[in-house]
Amino acid sequence: MKEFTRKLFGEKYESTLARICYDFSILIWIVSNVMLFVQLLLYRDIGMFLIGIVTSLMFVVLFRFVYRINAKLLGWK
């Protein structure tokens, strides 16, 4: 699997893909929390705000988990 990916995409693509996946999880968390804060200011519904924060944290955990699995399978550090 590791050699196939290197032949198909090259070394530089592997490290770029890992970095994009990692940065994308942080970006999703920041953007979703800003949107949730705006929603809290507009509608003043604390329950939806808390549900949104939990959901955004679940997405961050999911992306980090996928990143770690890919790192182990492809030999990223």
mmCIF file as gemmi writes it, N, C-alpha and C atoms, coordinates in Angstrom:
data_model
loop_
_atom_site.group_PDB
_atom_site.id
_atom_site.type_symbol
_atom_site.label_atom_id
_atom_site.label_alt_id
_atom_site.label_comp_id
_atom_site.label_asym_id
_atom_site.label_entity_id
_atom_site.label_seq_id
_atom_site.pdbx_PDB_ins_code
_atom_site.Cartn_x
_atom_site.Cartn_y
_atom_site.Cartn_z
_atom_site.occupancy
_atom_site.B_iso_or_equiv
_atom_site.pdbx_formal_charge
_atom_site.auth_seq_id
_atom_site.auth_asym_id
_atom_site.pdbx_PDB_model_num
ATOM 1 N N . MET Axp A 1 ? 0.833 -1.197 0 1 0 ? 1 A 1
ATOM 2 C CA . MET Axp A 1 ? 0 0 0 1 0 ? 1 A 1
ATOM 3 C C . MET Axp A 1 ? 0.869 1.249 0 1 0 ? 1 A 1
ATOM 4 N N . LYS Axp A 2 ? 1.888 1.253 0.852 1 0 ? 2 A 1
ATOM 5 C CA . LYS Axp A 2 ? 2.78 2.406 0.962 1 0 ? 2 A 1
ATOM 6 C C . LYS Axp A 2 ? 3.53 2.639 -0.347 1 0 ? 2 A 1
ATOM 7 N N . GLU Axp A 3 ? 4.074 1.589 -0.918 1 0 ? 3 A 1
ATOM 8 C CA . GLU Axp A 3 ? 4.816 1.714 -2.165 1 0 ? 3 A 1
ATOM 9 C C . GLU Axp A 3 ? 3.898 2.101 -3.325 1 0 ? 3 A 1
ATOM 10 N N . PHE Axp A 4 ? 2.698 1.549 -3.355 1 0 ? 4 A 1
ATOM 11 C CA . PHE Axp A 4 ? 1.737 1.885 -4.406 1 0 ? 4 A 1
ATOM 12 C C . PHE Axp A 4 ? 1.398 3.372 -4.385 1 0 ? 4 A 1
ATOM 13 N N . THR Axp A 5 ? 1.162 3.903 -3.178 1 0 ? 5 A 1
ATOM 14 C CA . THR Axp A 5 ? 0.825 5.32 -3.053 1 0 ? 5 A 1
ATOM 15 C C . THR Axp A 5 ? 2.007 6.196 -3.463 1 0 ? 5 A 1
ATOM 16 N N . ARG Axp A 6 ? 3.2 5.792 -3.089 1 0 ? 6 A 1
ATOM 17 C CA . ARG Axp A 6 ? 4.387 6.567 -3.486 1 0 ? 6 A 1
ATOM 18 C C . ARG Axp A 6 ? 4.57 6.576 -4.99 1 0 ? 6 A 1
ATOM 19 N N . LYS Axp A 7 ? 4.354 5.423 -5.623 1 0 ? 7 A 1
ATOM 20 C CA . LYS Axp A 7 ? 4.505 5.364 -7.075 1 0 ? 7 A 1
ATOM 21 C C . LYS Axp A 7 ? 3.413 6.167 -7.778 1 0 ? 7 A 1
ATOM 22 N N . LEU Axp A 8 ? 2.22 6.128 -7.216 1 0 ? 8 A 1
ATOM 23 C CA . LEU Axp A 8 ? 1.09 6.798 -7.848 1 0 ? 8 A 1
ATOM 24 C C . LEU Axp A 8 ? 1.153 8.31 -7.678 1 0 ? 8 A 1
ATOM 25 N N . PHE Axp A 9 ? 1.453 8.78 -6.469 1 0 ? 9 A 1
ATOM 26 C CA . PHE Axp A 9 ? 1.386 10.214 -6.178 1 0 ? 9 A 1
ATOM 27 C C . PHE Axp A 9 ? 2.738 10.86 -5.889 1 0 ? 9 A 1
ATOM 28 N N . GLY Axp A 10 ? 3.702 10.089 -5.416 1 0 ? 10 A 1
ATOM 29 C CA . GLY Axp A 10 ? 5.005 10.644 -5.075 1 0 ? 10 A 1
ATOM 30 C C . GLY Axp A 10 ? 5.078 11.044 -3.603 1 0 ? 10 A 1
ATOM 31 N N . GLU Axp A 11 ? 6.303 11.231 -3.124 1 0 ? 11 A 1
ATOM 32 C CA . GLU Axp A 11 ? 6.544 11.56 -1.714 1 0 ? 11 A 1
ATOM 33 C C . GLU Axp A 11 ? 5.926 12.896 -1.317 1 0 ? 11 A 1
ATOM 34 N N . LYS Axp A 12 ? 6.065 13.894 -2.166 1 0 ? 12 A 1
ATOM 35 C CA . LYS Axp A 12 ? 5.613 15.235 -1.829 1 0 ? 12 A 1
ATOM 36 C C . LYS Axp A 12 ? 4.093 15.255 -1.634 1 0 ? 12 A 1
ATOM 37 N N . TYR Axp A 13 ? 3.367 14.486 -2.456 1 0 ? 13 A 1
ATOM 38 C CA . TYR Axp A 13 ? 1.909 14.455 -2.348 1 0 ? 13 A 1
ATOM 39 C C . TYR Axp A 13 ? 1.473 13.837 -1.028 1 0 ? 13 A 1
ATOM 40 N N . GLU Axp A 14 ? 2.18 12.81 -0.564 1 0 ? 14 A 1
ATOM 41 C CA . GLU Axp A 14 ? 1.813 12.173 0.704 1 0 ? 14 A 1
ATOM 42 C C . GLU Axp A 14 ? 1.858 13.163 1.856 1 0 ? 14 A 1
ATOM 43 N N . SER Axp A 15 ? 2.942 13.889 1.966 1 0 ? 15 A 1
ATOM 44 C CA . SER Axp A 15 ? 3.066 14.818 3.08 1 0 ? 15 A 1
ATOM 45 C C . SER Axp A 15 ? 2.073 15.974 2.934 1 0 ? 15 A 1
ATOM 46 N N . THR Axp A 16 ? 1.812 16.415 1.706 1 0 ? 16 A 1
ATOM 47 C CA . THR Axp A 16 ? 0.842 17.493 1.483 1 0 ? 16 A 1
ATOM 48 C C . THR Axp A 16 ? -0.558 17.03 1.855 1 0 ? 16 A 1
ATOM 49 N N . LEU Axp A 17 ? -0.912 15.813 1.492 1 0 ? 17 A 1
ATOM 50 C CA . LEU Axp A 17 ? -2.231 15.282 1.807 1 0 ? 17 A 1
ATOM 51 C C . LEU Axp A 17 ? -2.433 15.174 3.313 1 0 ? 17 A 1
ATOM 52 N N . ALA Axp A 18 ? -1.412 14.729 4.023 1 0 ? 18 A 1
ATOM 53 C CA . ALA Axp A 18 ? -1.511 14.625 5.478 1 0 ? 18 A 1
ATOM 54 C C . ALA Axp A 18 ? -1.685 15.997 6.109 1 0 ? 18 A 1
ATOM 55 N N . ARG Axp A 19 ? -0.942 16.967 5.617 1 0 ? 19 A 1
ATOM 56 C CA . ARG Axp A 19 ? -1.024 18.327 6.163 1 0 ? 19 A 1
ATOM 57 C C . ARG Axp A 19 ? -2.385 18.946 5.877 1 0 ? 19 A 1
ATOM 58 N N . ILE Axp A 20 ? -2.921 18.715 4.678 1 0 ? 20 A 1
ATOM 59 C CA . ILE Axp A 20 ? -4.241 19.261 4.327 1 0 ? 20 A 1
ATOM 60 C C . ILE Axp A 20 ? -5.316 18.656 5.218 1 0 ? 20 A 1
ATOM 61 N N . CYS Axp A 21 ? -5.266 17.349 5.439 1 0 ? 21 A 1
ATOM 62 C CA . CYS Axp A 21 ? -6.259 16.686 6.289 1 0 ? 21 A 1
ATOM 63 C C . CYS Axp A 21 ? -6.204 17.233 7.714 1 0 ? 21 A 1
ATOM 64 N N . TYR Axp A 22 ? -5.009 17.441 8.219 1 0 ? 22 A 1
ATOM 65 C CA . TYR Axp A 22 ? -4.832 17.952 9.582 1 0 ? 22 A 1
ATOM 66 C C . TYR Axp A 22 ? -5.319 19.395 9.684 1 0 ? 22 A 1
ATOM 67 N N . ASP Axp A 23 ? -4.92 20.242 8.729 1 0 ? 23 A 1
ATOM 68 C CA . ASP Axp A 23 ? -5.32 21.649 8.752 1 0 ? 23 A 1
ATOM 69 C C . ASP Axp A 23 ? -6.819 21.814 8.505 1 0 ? 23 A 1
ATOM 70 N N . PHE Axp A 24 ? -7.392 20.95 7.687 1 0 ? 24 A 1
ATOM 71 C CA . PHE Axp A 24 ? -8.813 21.034 7.378 1 0 ? 24 A 1
ATOM 72 C C . PHE Axp A 24 ? -9.654 20.777 8.625 1 0 ? 24 A 1
ATOM 73 N N . SER Axp A 25 ? -9.201 19.871 9.485 1 0 ? 25 A 1
ATOM 74 C CA . SER Axp A 25 ? -9.957 19.606 10.714 1 0 ? 25 A 1
ATOM 75 C C . SER Axp A 25 ? -9.97 20.832 11.618 1 0 ? 25 A 1
ATOM 76 N N . ILE Axp A 26 ? -8.846 21.527 11.71 1 0 ? 26 A 1
ATOM 77 C CA . ILE Axp A 26 ? -8.785 22.737 12.525 1 0 ? 26 A 1
ATOM 78 C C . ILE Axp A 26 ? -9.64 23.836 11.912 1 0 ? 26 A 1
ATOM 79 N N . LEU Axp A 27 ? -9.587 23.967 10.585 1 0 ? 27 A 1
ATOM 80 C CA . LEU Axp A 27 ? -10.384 24.99 9.891 1 0 ? 27 A 1
ATOM 81 C C . LEU Axp A 27 ? -11.879 24.757 10.077 1 0 ? 27 A 1
ATOM 82 N N . ILE Axp A 28 ? -12.322 23.509 9.97 1 0 ? 28 A 1
ATOM 83 C CA . ILE Axp A 28 ? -13.738 23.195 10.182 1 0 ? 28 A 1
ATOM 84 C C . ILE Axp A 28 ? -14.169 23.579 11.587 1 0 ? 28 A 1
ATOM 85 N N . TRP Axp A 29 ? -13.33 23.289 12.566 1 0 ? 29 A 1
ATOM 86 C CA . TRP Axp A 29 ? -13.674 23.6 13.954 1 0 ? 29 A 1
ATOM 87 C C . TRP Axp A 29 ? -13.806 25.103 14.163 1 0 ? 29 A 1
ATOM 88 N N . ILE Axp A 30 ? -12.886 25.888 13.617 1 0 ? 30 A 1
ATOM 89 C CA . ILE Axp A 30 ? -12.93 27.345 13.791 1 0 ? 30 A 1
ATOM 90 C C . ILE Axp A 30 ? -14.144 27.938 13.082 1 0 ? 30 A 1
ATOM 91 N N . VAL Axp A 31 ? -14.359 27.576 11.83 1 0 ? 31 A 1
ATOM 92 C CA . VAL Axp A 31 ? -15.482 28.13 11.06 1 0 ? 31 A 1
ATOM 93 C C . VAL Axp A 31 ? -16.812 27.736 11.676 1 0 ? 31 A 1
ATOM 94 N N . SER Axp A 32 ? -16.949 26.49 12.078 1 0 ? 32 A 1
ATOM 95 C CA . SER Axp A 32 ? -18.23 26.064 12.65 1 0 ? 32 A 1
ATOM 96 C C . SER Axp A 32 ? -18.506 26.765 13.977 1 0 ? 32 A 1
ATOM 97 N N . ASN Axp A 33 ? -17.475 26.99 14.781 1 0 ? 33 A 1
ATOM 98 C CA . ASN Axp A 33 ? -17.701 27.693 16.044 1 0 ? 33 A 1
ATOM 99 C C . ASN Axp A 33 ? -18.059 29.155 15.832 1 0 ? 33 A 1
ATOM 100 N N . VAL Axp A 34 ? -17.478 29.801 14.831 1 0 ? 34 A 1
ATOM 101 C CA . VAL Axp A 34 ? -17.865 31.186 14.522 1 0 ? 34 A 1
ATOM 102 C C . VAL Axp A 34 ? -19.311 31.237 14.051 1 0 ? 34 A 1
ATOM 103 N N . MET Axp A 35 ? -19.686 30.303 13.184 1 0 ? 35 A 1
ATOM 104 C CA . MET Axp A 35 ? -21.077 30.267 12.708 1 0 ? 35 A 1
ATOM 105 C C . MET Axp A 35 ? -22.041 29.987 13.855 1 0 ? 35 A 1
ATOM 106 N N . LEU Axp A 36 ? -21.659 29.113 14.753 1 0 ? 36 A 1
ATOM 107 C CA . LEU Axp A 36 ? -22.524 28.809 15.896 1 0 ? 36 A 1
ATOM 108 C C . LEU Axp A 36 ? -22.659 30 16.834 1 0 ? 36 A 1
ATOM 109 N N . PHE Axp A 37 ? -21.584 30.766 17.003 1 0 ? 37 A 1
ATOM 110 C CA . PHE Axp A 37 ? -21.654 31.953 17.845 1 0 ? 37 A 1
ATOM 111 C C . PHE Axp A 37 ? -22.578 32.996 17.236 1 0 ? 37 A 1
ATOM 112 N N . VAL Axp A 38 ? -22.514 33.164 15.915 1 0 ? 38 A 1
ATOM 113 C CA . VAL Axp A 38 ? -23.426 34.085 15.229 1 0 ? 38 A 1
ATOM 114 C C . VAL Axp A 38 ? -24.862 33.611 15.393 1 0 ? 38 A 1
ATOM 115 N N . GLN Axp A 39 ? -25.09 32.317 15.281 1 0 ? 39 A 1
ATOM 116 C CA . GLN Axp A 39 ? -26.428 31.768 15.475 1 0 ? 39 A 1
ATOM 117 C C . GLN Axp A 39 ? -26.91 32.026 16.903 1 0 ? 39 A 1
ATOM 118 N N . LEU Axp A 40 ? -26.025 31.9 17.874 1 0 ? 40 A 1
ATOM 119 C CA . LEU Axp A 40 ? -26.387 32.172 19.262 1 0 ? 40 A 1
ATOM 120 C C . LEU Axp A 40 ? -26.784 33.633 19.445 1 0 ? 40 A 1
ATOM 121 N N . LEU Axp A 41 ? -26.045 34.539 18.809 1 0 ? 41 A 1
ATOM 122 C CA . LEU Axp A 41 ? -26.378 35.968 18.913 1 0 ? 41 A 1
ATOM 123 C C . LEU Axp A 41 ? -27.709 36.292 18.238 1 0 ? 41 A 1
ATOM 124 N N . LEU Axp A 42 ? -27.987 35.642 17.115 1 0 ? 42 A 1
ATOM 125 C CA . LEU Axp A 42 ? -29.211 35.944 16.372 1 0 ? 42 A 1
ATOM 126 C C . LEU Axp A 42 ? -30.456 35.343 17.018 1 0 ? 42 A 1
ATOM 127 N N . TYR Axp A 43 ? -30.375 34.081 17.412 1 0 ? 43 A 1
ATOM 128 C CA . TYR Axp A 43 ? -31.571 33.373 17.87 1 0 ? 43 A 1
ATOM 129 C C . TYR Axp A 43 ? -31.64 33.193 19.377 1 0 ? 43 A 1
ATOM 130 N N . ARG Axp A 44 ? -30.534 33.371 20.073 1 0 ? 44 A 1
ATOM 131 C CA . ARG Axp A 44 ? -30.459 33.21 21.528 1 0 ? 44 A 1
ATOM 132 C C . ARG Axp A 44 ? -30.981 31.846 21.994 1 0 ? 44 A 1
ATOM 133 N N . ASP Axp A 45 ? -30.535 30.81 21.298 1 0 ? 45 A 1
ATOM 134 C CA . ASP Axp A 45 ? -30.929 29.446 21.638 1 0 ? 45 A 1
ATOM 135 C C . ASP Axp A 45 ? -29.682 28.68 22.085 1 0 ? 45 A 1
ATOM 136 N N . ILE Axp A 46 ? -29.493 28.562 23.379 1 0 ? 46 A 1
ATOM 137 C CA . ILE Axp A 46 ? -28.277 27.959 23.921 1 0 ? 46 A 1
ATOM 138 C C . ILE Axp A 46 ? -28.211 26.454 23.643 1 0 ? 46 A 1
ATOM 139 N N . GLY Axp A 47 ? -29.368 25.792 23.547 1 0 ? 47 A 1
ATOM 140 C CA . GLY Axp A 47 ? -29.386 24.35 23.281 1 0 ? 47 A 1
ATOM 141 C C . GLY Axp A 47 ? -28.813 24.018 21.917 1 0 ? 47 A 1
ATOM 142 N N . MET Axp A 48 ? -29.223 24.742 20.887 1 0 ? 48 A 1
ATOM 143 C CA . MET Axp A 48 ? -28.692 24.511 19.542 1 0 ? 48 A 1
ATOM 144 C C . MET Axp A 48 ? -27.207 24.843 19.49 1 0 ? 48 A 1
ATOM 145 N N . PHE Axp A 49 ? -26.795 25.86 20.222 1 0 ? 49 A 1
ATOM 146 C CA . PHE Axp A 49 ? -25.381 26.242 20.272 1 0 ? 49 A 1
ATOM 147 C C . PHE Axp A 49 ? -24.542 25.099 20.846 1 0 ? 49 A 1
ATOM 148 N N . LEU Axp A 50 ? -25 24.503 21.937 1 0 ? 50 A 1
ATOM 149 C CA . LEU Axp A 50 ? -24.255 23.404 22.559 1 0 ? 50 A 1
ATOM 150 C C . LEU Axp A 50 ? -24.239 22.157 21.677 1 0 ? 50 A 1
ATOM 151 N N . ILE Axp A 51 ? -25.368 21.869 21.028 1 0 ? 51 A 1
ATOM 152 C CA . ILE Axp A 51 ? -25.413 20.729 20.109 1 0 ? 51 A 1
ATOM 153 C C . ILE Axp A 51 ? -24.446 20.95 18.947 1 0 ? 51 A 1
ATOM 154 N N . GLY Axp A 52 ? -24.389 22.179 18.444 1 0 ? 52 A 1
ATOM 155 C CA . GLY Axp A 52 ? -23.471 22.499 17.349 1 0 ? 52 A 1
ATOM 156 C C . GLY Axp A 52 ? -22.017 22.362 17.746 1 0 ? 52 A 1
ATOM 157 N N . ILE Axp A 53 ? -21.674 22.781 18.952 1 0 ? 53 A 1
ATOM 158 C CA . ILE Axp A 53 ? -20.286 22.656 19.414 1 0 ? 53 A 1
ATOM 159 C C . ILE Axp A 53 ? -19.895 21.188 19.542 1 0 ? 53 A 1
ATOM 160 N N . VAL Axp A 54 ? -20.786 20.373 20.089 1 0 ? 54 A 1
ATOM 161 C CA . VAL Axp A 54 ? -20.496 18.943 20.21 1 0 ? 54 A 1
ATOM 162 C C . VAL Axp A 54 ? -20.33 18.314 18.826 1 0 ? 54 A 1
ATOM 163 N N . THR Axp A 55 ? -21.189 18.705 17.885 1 0 ? 55 A 1
ATOM 164 C CA . THR Axp A 55 ? -21.09 18.166 16.522 1 0 ? 55 A 1
ATOM 165 C C . THR Axp A 55 ? -19.781 18.576 15.869 1 0 ? 55 A 1
ATOM 166 N N . SER Axp A 56 ? -19.388 19.833 16.031 1 0 ? 56 A 1
ATOM 167 C CA . SER Axp A 56 ? -18.132 20.284 15.412 1 0 ? 56 A 1
ATOM 168 C C . SER Axp A 56 ? -16.933 19.57 16.025 1 0 ? 56 A 1
ATOM 169 N N . LEU Axp A 57 ? -16.978 19.319 17.327 1 0 ? 57 A 1
ATOM 170 C CA . LEU Axp A 57 ? -15.889 18.569 17.957 1 0 ? 57 A 1
ATOM 171 C C . LEU Axp A 57 ? -15.84 17.127 17.461 1 0 ? 57 A 1
ATOM 172 N N . MET Axp A 58 ? -16.999 16.542 17.173 1 0 ? 58 A 1
ATOM 173 C CA . MET Axp A 58 ? -17.026 15.195 16.618 1 0 ? 58 A 1
ATOM 174 C C . MET Axp A 58 ? -16.367 15.159 15.24 1 0 ? 58 A 1
ATOM 175 N N . PHE Axp A 59 ? -16.609 16.197 14.423 1 0 ? 59 A 1
ATOM 176 C CA . PHE Axp A 59 ? -15.954 16.261 13.116 1 0 ? 59 A 1
ATOM 177 C C . PHE Axp A 59 ? -14.438 16.381 13.259 1 0 ? 59 A 1
ATOM 178 N N . VAL Axp A 60 ? -13.99 17.182 14.218 1 0 ? 60 A 1
ATOM 179 C CA . VAL Axp A 60 ? -12.554 17.326 14.441 1 0 ? 60 A 1
ATOM 180 C C . VAL Axp A 60 ? -11.943 15.988 14.846 1 0 ? 60 A 1
ATOM 181 N N . VAL Axp A 61 ? -12.594 15.28 15.751 1 0 ? 61 A 1
ATOM 182 C CA . VAL Axp A 61 ? -12.097 13.971 16.179 1 0 ? 61 A 1
ATOM 183 C C . VAL Axp A 61 ? -12.068 12.999 15.008 1 0 ? 61 A 1
ATOM 184 N N . LEU Axp A 62 ? -13.1 13.043 14.157 1 0 ? 62 A 1
ATOM 185 C CA . LEU Axp A 62 ? -13.152 12.166 12.992 1 0 ? 62 A 1
ATOM 186 C C . LEU Axp A 62 ? -11.993 12.446 12.04 1 0 ? 62 A 1
ATOM 187 N N . PHE Axp A 63 ? -11.735 13.719 11.732 1 0 ? 63 A 1
ATOM 188 C CA . PHE Axp A 63 ? -10.646 14.043 10.817 1 0 ? 63 A 1
ATOM 189 C C . PHE Axp A 63 ? -9.293 13.681 11.414 1 0 ? 63 A 1
ATOM 190 N N . ARG Axp A 64 ? -9.113 13.895 12.708 1 0 ? 64 A 1
ATOM 191 C CA . ARG Axp A 64 ? -7.848 13.525 13.345 1 0 ? 64 A 1
ATOM 192 C C . ARG Axp A 64 ? -7.662 12.005 13.316 1 0 ? 64 A 1
ATOM 193 N N . PHE Axp A 65 ? -8.756 11.256 13.527 1 0 ? 65 A 1
ATOM 194 C CA . PHE Axp A 65 ? -8.687 9.8 13.497 1 0 ? 65 A 1
ATOM 195 C C . PHE Axp A 65 ? -8.301 9.312 12.105 1 0 ? 65 A 1
ATOM 196 N N . VAL Axp A 66 ? -8.931 9.884 11.076 1 0 ? 66 A 1
ATOM 197 C CA . VAL Axp A 66 ? -8.603 9.511 9.696 1 0 ? 66 A 1
ATOM 198 C C . VAL Axp A 66 ? -7.148 9.853 9.388 1 0 ? 66 A 1
ATOM 199 N N . TYR Axp A 67 ? -6.692 11.007 9.867 1 0 ? 67 A 1
ATOM 200 C CA . TYR Axp A 67 ? -5.298 11.402 9.655 1 0 ? 67 A 1
ATOM 201 C C . TYR Axp A 67 ? -4.341 10.4 10.297 1 0 ? 67 A 1
ATOM 202 N N . ARG Axp A 68 ? -4.64 9.977 11.515 1 0 ? 68 A 1
ATOM 203 C CA . ARG Axp A 68 ? -3.749 9.035 12.2 1 0 ? 68 A 1
ATOM 204 C C . ARG Axp A 68 ? -3.733 7.672 11.524 1 0 ? 68 A 1
ATOM 205 N N . ILE Axp A 69 ? -4.901 7.217 11.063 1 0 ? 69 A 1
ATOM 206 C CA . ILE Axp A 69 ? -4.966 5.937 10.346 1 0 ? 69 A 1
ATOM 207 C C . ILE Axp A 69 ? -4.136 6.016 9.07 1 0 ? 69 A 1
ATOM 208 N N . ASN Axp A 70 ? -4.3 7.108 8.299 1 0 ? 70 A 1
ATOM 209 C CA . ASN Axp A 70 ? -3.52 7.268 7.075 1 0 ? 70 A 1
ATOM 210 C C . ASN Axp A 70 ? -2.038 7.376 7.365 1 0 ? 70 A 1
ATOM 211 N N . ALA Axp A 71 ? -1.696 8.048 8.448 1 0 ? 71 A 1
ATOM 212 C CA . ALA Axp A 71 ? -0.284 8.189 8.814 1 0 ? 71 A 1
ATOM 213 C C . ALA Axp A 71 ? 0.334 6.836 9.123 1 0 ? 71 A 1
ATOM 214 N N . LYS Axp A 72 ? -0.396 5.982 9.824 1 0 ? 72 A 1
ATOM 215 C CA . LYS Axp A 72 ? 0.131 4.661 10.158 1 0 ? 72 A 1
ATOM 216 C C . LYS Axp A 72 ? 0.222 3.775 8.913 1 0 ? 72 A 1
ATOM 217 N N . LEU Axp A 73 ? -0.807 3.826 8.055 1 0 ? 73 A 1
ATOM 218 C CA . LEU Axp A 73 ? -0.802 2.975 6.872 1 0 ? 73 A 1
ATOM 219 C C . LEU Axp A 73 ? 0.264 3.379 5.862 1 0 ? 73 A 1
ATOM 220 N N . LEU Axp A 74 ? 0.465 4.681 5.708 1 0 ? 74 A 1
ATOM 221 C CA . LEU Axp A 74 ? 1.381 5.15 4.671 1 0 ? 74 A 1
ATOM 222 C C . LEU Axp A 74 ? 2.765 5.512 5.195 1 0 ? 74 A 1
ATOM 223 N N . GLY Axp A 75 ? 2.962 5.414 6.501 1 0 ? 75 A 1
ATOM 224 C CA . GLY Axp A 75 ? 4.276 5.674 7.061 1 0 ? 75 A 1
ATOM 225 C C . GLY Axp A 75 ? 4.591 7.149 7.245 1 0 ? 75 A 1
ATOM 226 N N . TRP Axp A 76 ? 3.579 7.999 7.359 1 0 ? 76 A 1
ATOM 227 C CA . TRP Axp A 76 ? 3.839 9.425 7.61 1 0 ? 76 A 1
ATOM 228 C C . TRP Axp A 76 ? 4.281 9.596 9.05 1 0 ? 76 A 1
ATOM 229 N N . LYS Axp A 77 ? 5.01 10.671 9.309 1 0 ? 77 A 1
ATOM 230 C CA . LYS Axp A 77 ? 5.424 10.955 10.687 1 0 ? 77 A 1
ATOM 231 C C . LYS Axp A 77 ? 4.649 12.121 11.216 1 0 ? 77 A 1
